[in-house]
Amino acid sequence: MSRYFAALLGLLGLGFTGVALAGPPTARSLAGPSVPPCFQQVTSPNPSVYINTLNSVAAVAANDVWAVGYSSNGNNVYQTLVEHWDGTNWFIVPSPNPGSAANRLRGVAVVGTNDVWAVGDYYNSSSGQTLVEHWNGSAWSVVTSPNPSATYNLLHSVAVVGTNDVWAIGEYLNSGNVQTLTEHWSGSAWTVVPSPNPGTGHNILHGVAAVGAGDVWAVGEYYNGIGQTLTEHWDGTNWSIVPSPNPGSADNLLDSVAVINSSDIWAVGYSSNGSNVAQTLILHSCPPPPTTTPTSTPTDTPTATSTPPATTTATTTPPNTPTDTPTDTPVPPPTNTVPAPTSTPGGPSPTPCIINFSDVQPTDYFYPPVLDLACRGVISGYADSTFRPYNTTTRGQMVKIVVLGFNKPISTPVGSNYTFSDVPTTFPFFAYIETAAALNIVSGYVCGQPPAGPCDAQNRPYFLPYNYVTRGQLSKIDVGAAGWTLLHPATGIFEDVPPGTTFYPFVETAAARNVVSGYACGVPPAGACVPPANRPDFLPGNLATRGQISKIVDLSILSGP
């Protein structure tokens, strides 16, 4: 927590150390022929009489190594610091300083001798901006990078896949909450790519490493009552959360990640049980699941061009889990197919059929809903016969599920009169999003105001279809699709969804229908109990998983109007 607040205020230079090899991680072995007998200090320049620090190092070759950080000038303003090893000496290479108040480099990665990237942040007065610099073989220069926040943006680490495929990760401030920030270099421009934010307090990515174009890992932390490890994976289409252990009762954090191959990932950081005592924390990826024969691509995935890799499932059961959240670790794939669930009174009867997902077992809380919706053609699995119930879901995917699940008649506008600036007629989920908008099931974000983009000629709002759907958004969309009369009780069920907040009537209505539930107060991830009511938390800002969505939508369908 102290590192976060210090960075937010721009008072301290927080260097998250890292080390990297040249080029994509698969290009060379991580194991050498022998282990060096020791380490020895090598003389390096110190331009300041006060502060000099190096945060990250990356090597092209034995005589071509780069280190980056920052130092303070005579006015005690941080300046970028770039040093290079030519095989004999370390020497300073001039680097840009766009900020008037501070300039810091935190991460460096190399593509080749004439292609090196460094990332960090700079400050002008009270505004913190992302800083991306590039070495072209002769000079360092600033490359324009996005800043989703008007006040606070920061990049911690960078990883390269190739010349036209580079990732940078960090954090930014959004409506008072710190959110994860992932940016991608396509060869011509840096762009922000949406990434999950499971925490209600803050969400930060500290380290990133790449196996290949569709296989990138980022690690960090998020806060929901306690600090928890955050592990995210890029599959070529979306970032999604991969469950990771949290042994500490007070704080857990991951600082750096290293990849050997797609199934051999290491992450390091620390955990704490309080009293300012921290323990080292090392995580290693679980063994990959058995290989299965591809069958079909899911219908609720944005594209059908590639199949995302399987997501690692949790190895432990959370101590306090709501009834619409995973409660059991998936068991090995079944040997026989299983029938769909039986009918539930109050609404349509589930469609009888035979379906088989290797990671959906009869003991799972989401087993009947997943099978029912799959039999109805509302959801489907992946090519490896998995459903991946713990994966997150985008707003576009979610809308498609509710439109199909509630059997809404498709309605689309004529010509170019589409509703959302970022959902044109060519968008994969265009018809479903337009249908939901016409029925007032969903709404958008005002153009020109973050997180939306600039306004077009029609000043259309943005839908942000690739943003991940939260539990609060899920409740609103689901209740709207069900058509239930909204409840506005004077006192709410959940401590963190009080009357007057955006999702209050939707969460209360869904809870009254026994469609959603919450987390008992005082037990992570819920917050502390507030006497005398000691109400549970709903965690409306947490991301909804495919398993949760399936249960909530299916229960709503079967509940009837």
N, C-alpha and C positions, 0 to 999 in steps of 0.2 A: 504493500500500500504506500509506503514512504517513497518508493521510486516513482510511482504514478503521480503523486501530488507534486513532487519536485519537478518532474517533467512538465506537468500542466502549468506550473507557475513560471517555468523557464529559469529557475534559480540555480539549478545544478546541471552539470554535464554528466549524463548517465550513459556510460559506455557499456553496451552489452557485447562482451567479447565473443569472437568467433574465428573460425579458421576454415579455409576452403581450398580445394584443389582446382587445377585448371580445367575449364570446359565442363561439359555435362558429367555428372558423377559416374556414369557408366563408361566413360572414356578411358579410365585408368583404374588400376587396382588400389584399394585402400591398404592392402597389406604389403609391406616392403620385404626385402630379402633378409633383413636383420633388424634388431632393435638397437637404437643408439645407446651407448653406455651411460650418457648423461646429457644434461643441457648446460650450456655456458652462455654468458651474456655477450652480446655483440654491441659495440658502440653505435648509438643512433643519435641524430640531431635533436636538440631541444631549443626551439626558437624563442621561447618565452622564459623569463626569469621566475615566473609564477606557476602557471599551469601548462603542462604538456601531457597529453594522453593519447594512446592509440587503442582503438576499439575493435579493429578487425584486420585480418591479414588474408591474402590470397596469393597463390603462386602460379605463374605460367611455366617456369622452369627454374633450375637451380640458380641461374643468374638473372632471373626476372621475377621479382617478388614485390608486391605492393602492400603497404599498410596505411590505414587511414584513421583519423581521429580529429582532435582539435587542440588549439593552444590559445592562451590569452595574450592580447597585445598590450601596449602601454596604457591604454584606456580601460583595461580589464574587460574588453569585449572579446568573446570567443571567435576565433578564426579557424577555418578548415585547415587541417594538417594532413598532407599526403607525402609519404616517404617511399623511396624505391631502392631496392637492392639490385646491384648490377653484377653480383658475384664476388665483389671485393669490399664495397662500402655501401652504407645507407646514406642517402642524401635527400634533401627536401626538393619536391617538385611543386612549383607554383600552382595553386588551385583557386577557383573563384570564391568570392565571399559576397553574395547578394544581399545579406541582411545587415542592417545598421546596428542591431542590438546583440545578435549572436549568430554564429554559423558553426554547425557541427556535422561531422561525418561519422556514421555509426556502423556502416556495413560496406564491404567491397566484394566483388566477384569478377572473375576474368573469363572472357571468351577466348582471347588470344593476345599476342604481343601488342597489337594495335586496337584492341577492343576490350576495355576495362570499364566497369560500372561501380560507382560509389553512391551511397544514399545516406540521408540524414534529415536535418531540419535547419531552418534559419528563422530569425525573428526581426521584424520591423516594428518597433514600439511594442504593442501588446499582441501583435498578430504572428502566430507561428505557422510557417509554411513548409511543405515538403521540399526537400533539396535532393535533386538527382544530378550527378555530374558524370561525364564520360571522357575517357582517354582514347584519342584516335591515333596514337603513335607519336604525336608531336606536342599536343597540349591538352589540358583539361578544360572543359567547357560545361556550362549549365545547360541541361536539357529540360524543357518545360514539362512539368508534371502536375497532375490534378490536385486540387485542394477542396474537398467537399465541405469543409468547415470554414467559416469566415474568421475564426479566431485561433483554432488549434489543430494542426496537422503535423504528423511526425512519421518518418520511416525508420525502422530499426534494422532491417536486414534485406539482402538482395541475393538472388540465385539465378543462374543462367542455364537455359537449355540449349540455346544457340544464338546466333547473331540476331535473329528476328524473334526471339522468344526469351524474354527476361521477366522475372517476377520480383516485386518489392513489397514488403509488408510492414505494417505498423499500426497506427491508431489515429483517430480524429474525434473531435467533440461534436455531438449531435444532440441538440435540445437538452443540454446539461449532462448527458451521458456519454462516456467514452466508448466508441465503437471500433471494431476491427477495420483495418484499411488494407486492401490488397489492390495493387496496381500492376498492369501488364504492359510490356513493351512489345509491339507488333513489328517493329522494324521502321515505323514511321512516326508513331506517337505513343505516349503513355496514356492509358485509360484506367478508370476505376472499375473493378469487377466486384459485384456484390459478394459478401461473405457473411457467414452466420454470426449472430450475437446472442448467445444464450444467457448472458448475465443481465441483471437488473441494475447493477451498480456500474461496473465498467467491464470492457472487453478489449484485450490488447494482444496482438501477435508480436512475439519477440524474435523468432527465428524461422528461416525458410530454407528448404533444400529440394532439389529437383532430380527425379529419376529420368523423366522424359517429358514430352509435350503434354501428355495426358496423365501425368503422374507426378504431382507436386505436393509437398507436405509443409505445413506451417504450424508452429506451436506457440503457446503463450499462456494466458490466464483470463479468467472471468470471475466476477464476484456476485454471489447470491447468498448473502449472509456470511459466507466464508469464501476465501480465495480458492478457486478450483482450477485444475489444469485444463487447458484448451488445446485440442488437437484437431486440425482441419485438413481436408484432402481435396485436391483439384483433380477431377477425372476427365478433363478435357471439355466439359460442359458447365459444371457447377462446382462450387466449394460446398462441402458438407462436413458435419461434425463426426469425428470418430471417437467413441467413448474411450476415456482414459482414466486410470486409477487416481484416487485422491486420499492418500494415507494419512495426511495431517488433518486434525480436527479444527485448526484455526486458519491455515493458509497452505496453498499448494500452487506451484508456479513452474512453468517450463520456459527455459531461456534459449535453448538451441536444439537443433535437430540435424541428424546426419543420415544419409541414405546410402546403402550398399547396393540394393536392388529393390524391386517392387515389393518384396515380402520380407525385407530385412531393414528395419528402420530403428534408429536409436534417438531418444530424446532425453535431455538432462535439465535439471533445475533443483528445486528444493521443496521441502514440506515442513510444516511447523505445527506443534500442538499448543502454541502460545508461549508466554513468558520469554519472548525474544530468543527462543532456542530453535534453530533451524537444522534440519538434517538434509543430507544430499538425497536427491531423487533421480533415479535412472529408470527410464521406461524402455522396453523393447517390444517390437511388434509381435503379435501372436502368430503361430504357424498358420499358413494359408489353408483355406478349406479344400476338401477334395475337389479335383477337377471334374466338371460335368459337361455334358454335351450341349452346345447352344441350341435353343429352341426358338424363342421369339423375343422381340424387343418390346419393352413396356409401352402401353399406349398413353400413359400419363407422364412421359418424359419429353422435354422440349424438342429434341431431335431424335431421329432414328438412324443417325450416321455412325454412332458408336455406342458400345455398351460400357457403362462405368464399371470400374473394378469393384469387387466386393468390399463392403465396409467391415472393419474389425468390430466384433460385438463386445459388449462389456464383459469383464471377467468376474465382477462382483455385483451383488444386488444392492441397489441404493437402500439406505436405512429407512427412508421415509418416502414412499412412493404413492401417488394418487392412483385411483383405479383406472384412469385412462392413460397411464404411463407404463412403460415396460417394467415388469416385476420379476421376470425370470430370464436367465441366460439361455439362449437358444441351444437346443440339444442337437446331436448329429442328425443328418437327414433321414427321414422315414423310409422304410423299405416298401411301403404300400401307399397308394393314394387314399385320401380320406373324403367322406361325403360332406356336402355343404350342411350348414346348421339347420335346425328345425324352425318352424314358424314361431314368430313372436306376436302375441296379441296386440291389437291397437293400430296396425298398419298393414302394408303389403306383406305377403308371405315371401320368405327367401326363396330364391330359385334353386331347385335341386339340381346338383351336378357333381361331377368328380373333378377335384382340383388338387394340385400338389405343389407346394413351395417348400423347399428343403429347410428354410429357416422359419417356418410358421408351424408350430406344433400344437396339438390339442390342449396342452397345459398353458399356452400363452393367452393373456387376457384379450388379445386382438384376433385370436383364431377364428371365432364365428363371424365377426364383421368382415375380415379379409376375404374369407371364402364366399360370403354372401355377395359382396361387391364384385368380386372377381367373376362369380357366376352370372352376375347381371351385366358384365361387360363394362363396368365402371372403372375398374383398375385392372392392372395386369402385372406380371412379373418380368424379371430380366432374363437375358439369354442363357444365364447359367442356372436357371430354375430356382432362383431366389426371389424373394419379395423385398428384402432389405427394410424391415419394419422400423429400424432405428434411424434411417436416413431422414434428413429434413426435406421439405417440399417447398417449391416456389409458389408465389401468388398465382401465376398462370396455371400451374398444375392443379392447385387447390380449386380454382374456379371451374376447371374442366370436370373435376370429380363431382362437385355439387350440382353442376348443370346436368350431367349425365345421371347422377344418383337420384335426383329429384325429378328426373324426366321432364325438364323444362323445354318447351318448344323453341327451337333455334330461331333467333331473330337477328338479322344483320342490316346495317344501314345501306343505302344506295350510293354507289360511286365512291367518292373520296370523303364522304361525310362521316368518317369513323370518329369514335368518341375520344380516344386517347392518343396523344402525340407519339408515344412509343409503342403503340399496338396498331400498325398499319394493316391493310388487308392481306398482306403477305405473311403476317405473323402466324406461327403454327396454331396458336390457341385463339385466333381472332374471333371466330364465330362464338366460342364459349364466353369469352370476356365481354363481347358486345351483348350477348343474350343476358348475362348477369347484370350488366350496366342498365339495360333497358328495363329490367325488373327491379332496379334499385337494390340489388343484392350487394353490389360493390360500388365504390366510388374511387376517385383518384386524388392526386396531389396537385396543388396549384402550380402552374408553370412559372418559372423564374424564381421560385422559392425552394431552397434545399429541403428534401433531397431530390426534388424534380429538376429537370434540365431547363434550358432556355425556352422561351415561348416561340411557337411557330406563328404563321400568319393568322391562324384562327384562334390563337391563345388557348389551344386545347390543353387539358390537364394531362398528367402522366399517370400511368398505372403501375410502373415498375414491376413488370411481370416476372423478372428473374430474381427479385428480392424474396427472401425466405419468409414464409408465413409464420406469425407468432400465435401463441395460444389465444390471445385477445382477438386478433384478426380472424382466426379460425372460428371463434364463437360468434362473432358478428356475421360473417359470411354464412355460416351454417344456419343460424337462427333466421336470417333474412331469406334464405332459400326455403326453409321450412314454412315460412309465412306465419309464425306464431305471434300472437299479441305480446308486445313487450311489457315486462313487469318493471315497476319502479318502486320497490319497497323502501320504506323510510330507513331501514337498517339493512346493510348488506351482509351476505354470508361470509365474504372473504375480506380479510384485513387490508390487503393490498389492492382491492378494487372498490374504493369507497363511492358513495353516491356522488353524482355529478361528473365522474370521469367518463372518458369516451366509451369504454366497453362495459360500463356498469349494467345497463338494462339488458344487454345481450348475454353477459355472463350469468346474471341473476335468472334470466329466462331459461337458459340452457341448464343451469343447476337445478331449477325447480322441476325440470323434466327428467332429472337424473341422467342427463347426457354428459355432464362434466362434473369433476370433483376437484378437490384441492389437496394441499400439503399441510400436515399438522404443524402448528407453530412450534418454534423452539427446537425443531429437528431439521438440520440442513437437508435440502436447499432452502427451506422456508426460513423466514426471519424470526426474531425473538417474539415471544408471546406478549400481547398487550392486554393486561387485566382491565376490567374483570371478564370480558367476553372471551379472551383467548381464542379468537377466530383463526381458522386456517388461512394460508396464503394460496392464491391461484397462480401467481407468477405469469401475468398476462404477457410480459415481454419475452418469455422463453420461447424458443422455436418449437414448433409442433412437428412431430415425427409422422412418418407414413402409418405406423401402427396406431397412434393416437387419432389421426385424422380418420382412418378407416372406422374405428370404433364410434367416434362422435357422429360422423355422417350417417353410418348405418343405423345407429340407435335412433337418430332423428328421423330417418326415413320410416323405420318400423313403428315409431311412436305415433305417426299420423298427424293430421292437422290439429 
